[in-house]
Amino acid sequence: MNKLKPVIFIGDKYGYTNQNTTQQILLLKALRITQDPKKLRELIGVKTVADVYRTLDKIAMRKEYHAALAKNGITFDYVVENIKHEIDHAEKASDKLNALNMILKSIGLDKYEETAIGGGNWEEALMKLRTAKEEVGGEIIQVDYEVVEPLMPEHIRIAKEKAIIEGRSLYE
């Protein structure tokens, strides 16, 4: 229950999507340092102290929301179990692919780019998940694999060599 994912609030009174999950995470970390609302405002980068209180309210609502879901039997285990059932019993390959895509998106492995918080890419996120599972005592299956790079076509290799030579001539 301590590592709950944020709820995304959509459609506020200004008519735009309000996703301040970064501010929520920063606020939780900043609360370890100080309880002063003015200092918290500076630490999380909001304009007013009222924004600090709004962010605290959203954190509280998120916690209540997750508690209500768990009380009604909708846990992450339930969601993953049903997604797995859909994968195992999908009639169309596209349904199976969509379910697998959903899982990749949920753990942040759908894009190969720097993440918004903490840096790193999907490989680092996967290693963090692996070490977290090892700390909990889960079973990790060791998989060794070898990457075989395909041969580069001759015309592409020659074009790259020409580009390198032309690039060197620009600096000489």
N, CA and C atoms as a LAMMPS dump frame, in Angstrom:
ITEM: TIMESTEP
0
ITEM: NUMBER OF ATOMS
516
ITEM: BOX BOUNDS ff ff ff
-5.0000000000000000e+02 5.0000000000000000e+02
-5.0000000000000000e+02 5.0000000000000000e+02
-5.0000000000000000e+02 5.0000000000000000e+02
ITEM: ATOMS id mol type element x y z
1 1 1 N 0.819 -1.202 0
2 1 2 C 0 0 0
3 1 3 C 0.867 1.274 0
4 2 1 N 2.148 1.196 0.339
5 2 2 C 2.984 2.388 0.414
6 2 3 C 3.4 2.906 -0.951
7 3 1 N 3.465 2.059 -1.956
8 3 2 C 3.928 2.483 -3.27
9 3 3 C 2.773 2.507 -4.262
10 4 1 N 1.747 3.281 -3.97
11 4 2 C 0.57 3.352 -4.825
12 4 3 C 0.855 4.24 -6.025
13 5 1 N 0.279 3.923 -7.144
14 5 2 C 0.427 4.721 -8.346
15 5 3 C -0.575 5.869 -8.296
16 6 1 N -0.227 7.019 -8.884
17 6 2 C -1.11 8.184 -8.808
18 6 3 C -2.348 8.047 -9.685
19 7 1 N -3.413 8.649 -9.209
20 7 2 C -4.642 8.744 -9.982
21 7 3 C -4.502 9.965 -10.879
22 8 1 N -4.94 9.856 -12.114
23 8 2 C -4.849 10.98 -13.04
24 8 3 C -6.17 11.721 -13.023
25 9 1 N -6.124 13.008 -12.745
26 9 2 C -7.323 13.824 -12.682
27 9 3 C -7.517 14.503 -14.031
28 10 1 N -8.689 14.3 -14.608
29 10 2 C -8.965 14.818 -15.945
30 10 3 C -10.197 15.713 -15.882
31 11 1 N -10.148 16.802 -16.615
32 11 2 C -11.317 17.657 -16.773
33 11 3 C -11.628 18.501 -15.565
34 12 1 N -10.683 19.325 -15.118
35 12 2 C -10.974 20.212 -13.995
36 12 3 C -11.716 21.446 -14.496
37 13 1 N -11.882 22.432 -13.638
38 13 2 C -12.7 23.591 -13.995
39 13 3 C -12.094 24.432 -15.114
40 14 1 N -10.779 24.289 -15.383
41 14 2 C -10.153 25.061 -16.446
42 14 3 C -10.211 24.347 -17.793
43 15 1 N -10.666 23.101 -17.793
44 15 2 C -10.863 22.404 -19.043
45 15 3 C -9.614 21.781 -19.635
46 16 1 N -8.574 21.565 -18.842
47 16 2 C -7.393 20.881 -19.352
48 16 3 C -7.033 19.738 -18.417
49 17 1 N -6.215 18.82 -18.928
50 17 2 C -5.81 17.661 -18.14
51 17 3 C -4.828 18.101 -17.074
52 18 1 N -5.1 17.734 -15.833
53 18 2 C -4.258 18.156 -14.721
54 18 3 C -3.515 16.944 -14.174
55 19 1 N -2.32 16.705 -14.672
56 19 2 C -1.499 15.602 -14.196
57 19 3 C -0.301 16.189 -13.467
58 20 1 N -0.381 16.27 -12.173
59 20 2 C 0.754 16.8 -11.421
60 20 3 C 1.377 15.7 -10.574
61 21 1 N 1.543 14.541 -11.155
62 21 2 C 2.109 13.422 -10.402
63 21 3 C 3.545 13.711 -9.996
64 22 1 N 4.278 14.446 -10.821
65 22 2 C 5.643 14.812 -10.459
66 22 3 C 5.636 15.684 -9.216
67 23 1 N 4.728 16.639 -9.156
68 23 2 C 4.617 17.489 -7.971
69 23 3 C 4.233 16.672 -6.745
70 24 1 N 3.36 15.687 -6.918
71 24 2 C 2.956 14.851 -5.794
72 24 3 C 4.143 14.068 -5.247
73 25 1 N 4.942 13.508 -6.135
74 25 2 C 6.125 12.753 -5.701
75 25 3 C 7.119 13.678 -5.016
76 26 1 N 7.345 14.853 -5.622
77 26 2 C 8.268 15.814 -5.003
78 26 3 C 7.766 16.276 -3.636
79 27 1 N 6.467 16.478 -3.527
80 27 2 C 5.895 16.918 -2.257
81 27 3 C 6.081 15.862 -1.177
82 28 1 N 5.865 14.605 -1.513
83 28 2 C 6.067 13.536 -0.533
84 28 3 C 7.522 13.484 -0.064
85 29 1 N 8.45 13.709 -0.979
86 29 2 C 9.862 13.727 -0.597
87 29 3 C 10.192 14.987 0.207
88 30 1 N 9.613 16.116 -0.173
89 30 2 C 9.887 17.37 0.517
90 30 3 C 9.314 17.378 1.936
91 31 1 N 8.242 16.638 2.163
92 31 2 C 7.652 16.575 3.498
93 31 3 C 8.594 15.929 4.51
94 32 1 N 9.556 15.151 4.028
95 32 2 C 10.553 14.571 4.927
96 32 3 C 11.509 15.639 5.443
97 33 1 N 11.679 16.719 4.67
98 33 2 C 12.614 17.776 5.032
99 33 3 C 11.951 18.842 5.903
100 34 1 N 10.787 19.295 5.477
101 34 2 C 10.131 20.4 6.189
102 34 3 C 8.61 20.259 6.114
103 35 1 N 7.941 20.947 7.044
104 35 2 C 6.48 20.981 7.048
105 35 3 C 5.963 22.387 6.712
106 36 1 N 6.865 23.319 6.514
107 36 2 C 6.505 24.711 6.234
108 36 3 C 5.947 24.823 4.811
109 37 1 N 4.694 25.287 4.667
110 37 2 C 4.071 25.367 3.334
111 37 3 C 4.839 26.273 2.364
112 38 1 N 5.436 27.351 2.868
113 38 2 C 6.174 28.262 1.979
114 38 3 C 7.428 27.586 1.432
115 39 1 N 8.113 26.838 2.272
116 39 2 C 9.305 26.102 1.819
117 39 3 C 8.891 24.986 0.847
118 40 1 N 7.775 24.323 1.182
119 40 2 C 7.284 23.257 0.304
120 40 3 C 6.942 23.811 -1.075
121 41 1 N 6.356 25.014 -1.104
122 41 2 C 6.014 25.657 -2.376
123 41 3 C 7.265 25.84 -3.224
124 42 1 N 8.358 26.287 -2.59
125 42 2 C 9.596 26.484 -3.33
126 42 3 C 10.198 25.148 -3.786
127 43 1 N 10.135 24.153 -2.914
128 43 2 C 10.76 22.869 -3.225
129 43 3 C 10.087 22.13 -4.373
130 44 1 N 8.752 22.231 -4.462
131 44 2 C 8.077 21.482 -5.526
132 44 3 C 7.798 22.339 -6.757
133 45 1 N 8.097 23.628 -6.68
134 45 2 C 8.006 24.484 -7.848
135 45 3 C 6.611 24.886 -8.26
136 46 1 N 5.74 25.196 -7.29
137 46 2 C 4.408 25.697 -7.622
138 46 3 C 4.34 27.187 -7.32
139 47 1 N 3.308 27.855 -7.846
140 47 2 C 3.228 29.31 -7.722
141 47 3 C 2.726 29.775 -6.359
142 48 1 N 1.748 29.054 -5.785
143 48 2 C 1.142 29.515 -4.538
144 48 3 C 1.128 28.4 -3.498
145 49 1 N 0.913 28.799 -2.26
146 49 2 C 0.785 27.825 -1.175
147 49 3 C -0.495 27.017 -1.354
148 50 1 N -1.508 27.638 -1.974
149 50 2 C -2.765 26.918 -2.238
150 50 3 C -2.518 25.709 -3.143
151 51 1 N -1.562 25.828 -4.08
152 51 2 C -1.227 24.693 -4.934
153 51 3 C -0.604 23.555 -4.129
154 52 1 N 0.121 23.893 -3.078
155 52 2 C 0.684 22.872 -2.187
156 52 3 C -0.462 22.106 -1.525
157 53 1 N -1.448 22.848 -1.025
158 53 2 C -2.585 22.198 -0.364
159 53 3 C -3.432 21.384 -1.355
160 54 1 N -3.584 21.882 -2.591
161 54 2 C -4.308 21.11 -3.612
162 54 3 C -3.593 19.793 -3.904
163 55 1 N -2.271 19.853 -3.969
164 55 2 C -1.495 18.645 -4.23
165 55 3 C -1.635 17.665 -3.072
166 56 1 N -1.628 18.166 -1.842
167 56 2 C -1.844 17.299 -0.678
168 56 3 C -3.222 16.661 -0.717
169 57 1 N -4.233 17.435 -1.129
170 57 2 C -5.587 16.891 -1.251
171 57 3 C -5.645 15.775 -2.296
172 58 1 N -4.962 15.96 -3.406
173 58 2 C -4.957 14.935 -4.446
174 58 3 C -4.267 13.664 -3.959
175 59 1 N -3.215 13.821 -3.183
176 59 2 C -2.538 12.649 -2.618
177 59 3 C -3.491 11.904 -1.685
178 60 1 N -4.229 12.654 -0.858
179 60 2 C -5.183 12.03 0.067
180 60 3 C -6.307 11.327 -0.701
181 61 1 N -6.818 11.977 -1.761
182 61 2 C -7.875 11.352 -2.563
183 61 3 C -7.356 10.096 -3.251
184 62 1 N -6.122 10.141 -3.725
185 62 2 C -5.537 8.977 -4.372
186 62 3 C -5.448 7.809 -3.402
187 63 1 N -5.054 8.099 -2.16
188 63 2 C -4.943 7.052 -1.146
189 63 3 C -6.322 6.459 -0.831
190 64 1 N -7.329 7.327 -0.686
191 64 2 C -8.69 6.856 -0.431
192 64 3 C -9.219 6.032 -1.609
193 65 1 N -8.896 6.466 -2.821
194 65 2 C -9.342 5.762 -4.021
195 65 3 C -8.764 4.351 -4.063
196 66 1 N -7.475 4.214 -3.787
197 66 2 C -6.849 2.895 -3.784
198 66 3 C -7.405 2.014 -2.663
199 67 1 N -7.692 2.617 -1.524
200 67 2 C -8.283 1.847 -0.422
201 67 3 C -9.675 1.344 -0.81
202 68 1 N -10.463 2.198 -1.493
203 68 2 C -11.805 1.794 -1.918
204 68 3 C -11.738 0.684 -2.963
205 69 1 N -10.795 0.78 -3.877
206 69 2 C -10.633 -0.286 -4.87
207 69 3 C -10.283 -1.606 -4.194
208 70 1 N -9.344 -1.562 -3.255
209 70 2 C -8.918 -2.788 -2.561
210 70 3 C -10.064 -3.364 -1.734
211 71 1 N -10.855 -2.499 -1.116
212 71 2 C -11.976 -2.96 -0.297
213 71 3 C -13.018 -3.68 -1.148
214 72 1 N -13.139 -3.268 -2.392
215 72 2 C -14.112 -3.883 -3.296
216 72 3 C -13.496 -5.002 -4.137
217 73 1 N -12.301 -5.424 -3.788
218 73 2 C -11.689 -6.573 -4.45
219 73 3 C -10.956 -6.27 -5.739
220 74 1 N -10.776 -5.006 -6.062
221 74 2 C -10.062 -4.652 -7.28
222 74 3 C -8.639 -4.269 -6.888
223 75 1 N -7.795 -5.265 -6.85
224 75 2 C -6.393 -5.056 -6.523
225 75 3 C -5.571 -5.211 -7.796
226 76 1 N -4.279 -4.936 -7.691
227 76 2 C -3.416 -5.124 -8.854
228 76 3 C -3.354 -6.593 -9.239
229 77 1 N -3.428 -7.479 -8.261
230 77 2 C -3.462 -8.911 -8.561
231 77 3 C -4.688 -9.261 -9.402
232 78 1 N -5.832 -8.691 -9.042
233 78 2 C -7.077 -8.932 -9.773
234 78 3 C -6.954 -8.452 -11.222
235 79 1 N -6.407 -7.252 -11.402
236 79 2 C -6.272 -6.689 -12.747
237 79 3 C -5.321 -7.533 -13.584
238 80 1 N -4.159 -7.858 -13.021
239 80 2 C -3.182 -8.642 -13.763
240 80 3 C -3.718 -10.035 -14.065
241 81 1 N -4.419 -10.621 -13.113
242 81 2 C -4.996 -11.957 -13.32
243 81 3 C -5.974 -11.951 -14.497
244 82 1 N -6.814 -10.91 -14.574
245 82 2 C -7.784 -10.833 -15.668
246 82 3 C -7.129 -10.52 -17.009
247 83 1 N -6.085 -9.711 -17
248 83 2 C -5.359 -9.448 -18.247
249 83 3 C -4.697 -10.739 -18.73
250 84 1 N -4.108 -11.484 -17.8
251 84 2 C -3.485 -12.757 -18.153
252 84 3 C -4.526 -13.729 -18.718
253 85 1 N -5.704 -13.751 -18.115
254 85 2 C -6.783 -14.624 -18.615
255 85 3 C -7.135 -14.25 -20.048
256 86 1 N -7.214 -12.944 -20.322
257 86 2 C -7.532 -12.49 -21.679
258 86 3 C -6.427 -12.875 -22.657
259 87 1 N -5.173 -12.789 -22.208
260 87 2 C -4.063 -13.18 -23.077
261 87 3 C -4.137 -14.668 -23.394
262 88 1 N -4.384 -15.476 -22.372
263 88 2 C -4.414 -16.93 -22.555
264 88 3 C -5.585 -17.393 -23.399
265 89 1 N -6.716 -16.683 -23.336
266 89 2 C -7.928 -17.139 -24.008
267 89 3 C -8.373 -16.227 -25.16
268 90 1 N -7.475 -15.391 -25.669
269 90 2 C -7.825 -14.487 -26.761
270 90 3 C -8.04 -15.27 -28.049
271 91 1 N -9.128 -14.946 -28.744
272 91 2 C -9.418 -15.621 -30.002
273 91 3 C -8.629 -15.008 -31.151
274 92 1 N -8.435 -13.691 -31.103
275 92 2 C -7.7 -13.003 -32.161
276 92 3 C -6.294 -12.662 -31.659
277 93 1 N -5.348 -12.717 -32.555
278 93 2 C -3.967 -12.369 -32.212
279 93 3 C -3.859 -10.891 -31.825
280 94 1 N -4.704 -10.045 -32.427
281 94 2 C -4.645 -8.613 -32.116
282 94 3 C -5.084 -8.347 -30.675
283 95 1 N -6.062 -9.11 -30.175
284 95 2 C -6.488 -8.948 -28.782
285 95 3 C -5.367 -9.337 -27.829
286 96 1 N -4.691 -10.416 -28.164
287 96 2 C -3.575 -10.874 -27.343
288 96 3 C -2.448 -9.833 -27.357
289 97 1 N -2.159 -9.299 -28.534
290 97 2 C -1.115 -8.291 -28.671
291 97 3 C -1.471 -7.02 -27.905
292 98 1 N -2.738 -6.611 -27.964
293 98 2 C -3.169 -5.424 -27.219
294 98 3 C -3.03 -5.617 -25.718
295 99 1 N -3.351 -6.803 -25.222
296 99 2 C -3.212 -7.079 -23.79
297 99 3 C -1.746 -7.063 -23.375
298 100 1 N -0.89 -7.652 -24.197
299 100 2 C 0.537 -7.625 -23.895
300 100 3 C 1.086 -6.206 -23.966
301 101 1 N 0.6 -5.434 -24.921
302 101 2 C 1 -4.033 -25.039
303 101 3 C 0.593 -3.254 -23.786
304 102 1 N -0.59 -3.543 -23.272
305 102 2 C -1.082 -2.885 -22.064
306 102 3 C -0.155 -3.164 -20.883
307 103 1 N 0.306 -4.4 -20.775
308 103 2 C 1.215 -4.749 -19.683
309 103 3 C 2.525 -3.992 -19.833
310 104 1 N 3.064 -3.931 -21.046
311 104 2 C 4.309 -3.2 -21.258
312 104 3 C 4.16 -1.724 -20.908
313 105 1 N 3.028 -1.129 -21.288
314 105 2 C 2.794 0.275 -20.953
315 105 3 C 2.681 0.472 -19.447
316 106 1 N 2.055 -0.483 -18.76
317 106 2 C 1.845 -0.317 -17.319
318 106 3 C 3.146 -0.335 -16.531
319 107 1 N 4.162 -1.009 -17.049
320 107 2 C 5.444 -1.009 -16.337
321 107 3 C 6.458 -0.085 -16.991
322 108 1 N 6.012 0.68 -17.989
323 108 2 C 6.866 1.698 -18.578
324 108 3 C 7.87 1.181 -19.581
325 109 1 N 7.612 0.038 -20.185
326 109 2 C 8.551 -0.524 -21.145
327 109 3 C 8.07 -0.384 -22.582
328 110 1 N 7.134 0.53 -22.816
329 110 2 C 6.596 0.673 -24.156
330 110 3 C 7.412 1.616 -25.032
331 111 1 N 8.242 2.469 -24.431
332 111 2 C 9.03 3.432 -25.192
333 111 3 C 10.477 3.359 -24.731
334 112 1 N 11.363 3.598 -25.652
335 112 2 C 12.782 3.616 -25.34
336 112 3 C 13.209 5.071 -25.285
337 113 1 N 13.045 5.685 -24.121
338 113 2 C 13.421 7.083 -23.957
339 113 3 C 13.678 7.349 -22.488
340 114 1 N 14.222 8.512 -22.207
341 114 2 C 14.493 8.899 -20.833
342 114 3 C 13.163 9.097 -20.102
343 115 1 N 13.099 8.65 -18.87
344 115 2 C 11.877 8.818 -18.095
345 115 3 C 11.846 10.2 -17.482
346 116 1 N 10.661 10.652 -17.092
347 116 2 C 10.503 12.004 -16.57
348 116 3 C 11.144 12.158 -15.198
349 117 1 N 11.073 11.14 -14.372
350 117 2 C 11.593 11.247 -13.012
351 117 3 C 12.704 10.232 -12.828
352 118 1 N 13.858 10.702 -12.423
353 118 2 C 14.937 9.797 -12.086
354 118 3 C 15.815 9.394 -13.251
355 119 1 N 15.456 9.72 -14.487
356 119 2 C 16.268 9.354 -15.63
357 119 3 C 16.261 7.862 -15.88
358 120 1 N 16.977 7.467 -16.89
359 120 2 C 17.075 6.052 -17.194
360 120 3 C 16.138 5.661 -18.319
361 121 1 N 16.318 4.452 -18.8
362 121 2 C 15.493 3.968 -19.887
363 121 3 C 14.802 2.681 -19.463
364 122 1 N 14.159 2.012 -20.386
365 122 2 C 13.371 0.826 -20.022
366 122 3 C 14.255 -0.301 -19.522
367 123 1 N 15.512 -0.368 -19.986
368 123 2 C 16.394 -1.424 -19.499
369 123 3 C 16.69 -1.236 -18.01
370 124 1 N 16.936 0.032 -17.621
371 124 2 C 17.188 0.314 -16.208
372 124 3 C 15.934 0.062 -15.369
373 125 1 N 14.764 0.405 -15.917
374 125 2 C 13.52 0.141 -15.19
375 125 3 C 13.33 -1.355 -14.984
376 126 1 N 13.667 -2.136 -15.995
377 126 2 C 13.549 -3.583 -15.883
378 126 3 C 14.514 -4.136 -14.831
379 127 1 N 15.721 -3.593 -14.778
380 127 2 C 16.694 -4.036 -13.773
381 127 3 C 16.223 -3.664 -12.365
382 128 1 N 15.593 -2.483 -12.225
383 128 2 C 15.05 -2.092 -10.919
384 128 3 C 13.959 -3.052 -10.485
385 129 1 N 13.08 -3.43 -11.424
386 129 2 C 12.031 -4.396 -11.099
387 129 3 C 12.638 -5.726 -10.686
388 130 1 N 13.682 -6.116 -11.359
389 130 2 C 14.343 -7.389 -11.061
390 130 3 C 14.954 -7.364 -9.664
391 131 1 N 15.678 -6.284 -9.329
392 131 2 C 16.295 -6.207 -8
393 131 3 C 15.239 -6.089 -6.918
394 132 1 N 14.14 -5.395 -7.216
395 132 2 C 13.061 -5.291 -6.229
396 132 3 C 12.47 -6.668 -5.958
397 133 1 N 12.309 -7.467 -7
398 133 2 C 11.757 -8.812 -6.829
399 133 3 C 12.736 -9.694 -6.06
400 134 1 N 14.045 -9.525 -6.31
401 134 2 C 15.041 -10.304 -5.576
402 134 3 C 15.027 -9.942 -4.093
403 135 1 N 14.818 -8.639 -3.795
404 135 2 C 14.781 -8.205 -2.394
405 135 3 C 13.581 -8.797 -1.67
406 136 1 N 12.471 -8.93 -2.368
407 136 2 C 11.274 -9.488 -1.764
408 136 3 C 11.414 -10.998 -1.584
409 137 1 N 12.283 -11.604 -2.354
410 137 2 C 12.488 -13.045 -2.246
411 137 3 C 11.837 -13.811 -3.367
412 138 1 N 11.471 -13.113 -4.435
413 138 2 C 10.859 -13.785 -5.564
414 138 3 C 11.881 -14.58 -6.351
415 139 1 N 11.384 -15.46 -7.16
416 139 2 C 12.264 -16.306 -7.946
417 139 3 C 12.568 -15.629 -9.274
418 140 1 N 13.842 -15.506 -9.585
419 140 2 C 14.279 -14.898 -10.833
420 140 3 C 14.854 -15.998 -11.724
421 141 1 N 14.399 -16.03 -12.948
422 141 2 C 14.923 -16.996 -13.9
423 141 3 C 16.056 -16.311 -14.653
424 142 1 N 17.238 -16.891 -14.572
425 142 2 C 18.397 -16.322 -15.232
426 142 3 C 18.361 -16.672 -16.719
427 143 1 N 18.403 -15.671 -17.555
428 143 2 C 18.384 -15.884 -18.993
429 143 3 C 19.605 -15.207 -19.588
430 144 1 N 20.445 -15.971 -20.229
431 144 2 C 21.592 -15.419 -20.937
432 144 3 C 21.266 -15.434 -22.414
433 145 1 N 21.588 -14.352 -23.086
434 145 2 C 21.326 -14.295 -24.504
435 145 3 C 22.487 -13.622 -25.205
436 146 1 N 22.634 -13.92 -26.457
437 146 2 C 23.707 -13.362 -27.262
438 146 3 C 23.083 -12.521 -28.355
439 147 1 N 23.601 -11.326 -28.532
440 147 2 C 23.1 -10.437 -29.56
441 147 3 C 23.927 -10.647 -30.815
442 148 1 N 23.265 -10.997 -31.892
443 148 2 C 23.937 -11.19 -33.175
444 148 3 C 23.572 -10.003 -34.056
445 149 1 N 24.577 -9.185 -34.338
446 149 2 C 24.326 -8.009 -35.166
447 149 3 C 24.261 -8.433 -36.628
448 150 1 N 23.27 -7.95 -37.364
449 150 2 C 23.171 -8.314 -38.778
450 150 3 C 24.289 -7.643 -39.584
451 151 1 N 24.679 -8.263 -40.674
452 151 2 C 25.699 -7.695 -41.544
453 151 3 C 25.143 -6.454 -42.237
454 152 1 N 25.989 -5.429 -42.319
455 152 2 C 25.578 -4.198 -42.962
456 152 3 C 25.737 -4.356 -44.473
457 153 1 N 24.718 -3.961 -45.239
458 153 2 C 24.856 -4.034 -46.695
459 153 3 C 26.037 -3.178 -47.169
460 154 1 N 26.684 -3.609 -48.23
461 154 2 C 27.908 -2.968 -48.718
462 154 3 C 27.675 -1.507 -49.099
463 155 1 N 26.558 -1.207 -49.768
464 155 2 C 26.315 0.172 -50.201
465 155 3 C 26.107 1.117 -49.012
466 156 1 N 25.55 0.626 -47.918
467 156 2 C 25.378 1.462 -46.72
468 156 3 C 26.727 1.679 -46.038
469 157 1 N 27.567 0.636 -45.981
470 157 2 C 28.877 0.763 -45.372
471 157 3 C 29.717 1.79 -46.132
472 158 1 N 29.683 1.742 -47.463
473 158 2 C 30.451 2.688 -48.285
474 158 3 C 29.936 4.111 -48.08
475 159 1 N 28.604 4.274 -48.001
476 159 2 C 28.015 5.604 -47.786
477 159 3 C 28.428 6.163 -46.422
478 160 1 N 28.473 5.322 -45.403
479 160 2 C 28.895 5.784 -44.073
480 160 3 C 30.36 6.191 -44.072
481 161 1 N 31.204 5.413 -44.742
482 161 2 C 32.628 5.758 -44.825
483 161 3 C 32.824 7.095 -45.528
484 162 1 N 32.075 7.338 -46.611
485 162 2 C 32.155 8.616 -47.324
486 162 3 C 31.723 9.768 -46.417
487 163 1 N 30.666 9.543 -45.646
488 163 2 C 30.182 10.592 -44.745
489 163 3 C 31.226 10.903 -43.671
490 164 1 N 31.904 9.886 -43.176
491 164 2 C 32.945 10.1 -42.161
492 164 3 C 34.1 10.891 -42.758
493 165 1 N 34.517 10.547 -43.977
494 165 2 C 35.608 11.26 -44.641
495 165 3 C 35.225 12.715 -44.891
496 166 1 N 34.011 12.96 -45.356
497 166 2 C 33.533 14.33 -45.592
498 166 3 C 33.458 15.104 -44.274
499 167 1 N 33.038 14.435 -43.21
500 167 2 C 32.972 15.104 -41.902
501 167 3 C 34.336 15.499 -41.396
502 168 1 N 35.334 14.655 -41.597
503 168 2 C 36.693 14.986 -41.169
504 168 3 C 37.246 16.167 -41.963
505 169 1 N 36.901 16.225 -43.237
506 169 2 C 37.421 17.319 -44.077
507 169 3 C 36.86 18.671 -43.646
508 170 1 N 35.713 18.68 -42.993
509 170 2 C 35.134 19.948 -42.529
510 170 3 C 35.938 20.554 -41.385
511 171 1 N 36.598 19.703 -40.594
512 171 2 C 37.329 20.174 -39.426
513 171 3 C 38.815 20.362 -39.708
514 172 1 N 39.284 19.96 -40.889
515 172 2 C 40.718 20.09 -41.205
516 172 3 C 41.026 21.371 -41.903
